Amino acid sequence: MSNYPNIELIDRLELDIDESSLFVTLFEGLVWRDEPITMFGKTMLQPRRVAWYGDEDACYTYSGIEHRPLPWTPTLQYLRHVVEDRAGAVFNSVLCNLYRDGRDSMGYHSDDEPELGRDPVIASLSIGAERALHFRSRVDPDIPTVKIVLPSMSLLIMRGTTQQLWKHALPKTARCKSPRINLTFRAVTSR
Ligand SMILES: O=C(O)CCC(=O)C(=O)O
């Protein structure tokens, strides 16, 4: 087993829209929601805001909640095609995450819901504040945590056994004072 997840990081994705216009379009144009999460039997609001867009039939149960996608906006549709091209994969939906500052976060999890199938390709585009994504082995606790810094406009592509063998998290950080938007493109099969 490798001590490193099957990931590829493209430091800067070239787009037809500049970084700050893209950030504002998504920040102001997407329908952000607060979603609950249940952990250790307790339900609370997730420390981030989320929005789910995609093809009509791309329903997805995430953290125990069924997400019905909103229809693609022109910007998300454009990004989907650029990201599909770079990843060599087809996506029918995108989970959008808004981290308002370093107090917002996502705990350790794998994207291993049945709707994603075995060995999914997931492509994750970051815009705004730089944050680090941590990968922890699900198999061997002695493997050191892999920390990947995600700059604005970077694209992280996870493939193969990454979800089976690793968990990932976006930890809180006192250093980060500004917002970050993350778009994770996925292919889900409705059940
Ligand atoms: O914000 C990120 O970079 C990761 C988000 C994530 O892991 C998820 O939404 O499943």
The ligand as a Gaussian input file, in Angstrom:
#p B3LYP/6-31G(d) Opt

LIG

0 1
 O      -13.046000      22.051000       1.221000
 C      -12.378000      21.120000       0.806000
 O      -11.299000      21.286000       0.220000
 C      -12.835000      19.693000       1.021000
 C      -14.309000      19.515000       1.056000
 C      -14.702000      18.107000       1.288000
 O      -13.910000      17.293000       1.675000
 C      -16.074000      17.675000       1.060000
 O      -16.954000      18.516000       0.883000
 O      -16.299000      16.459000       1.033000

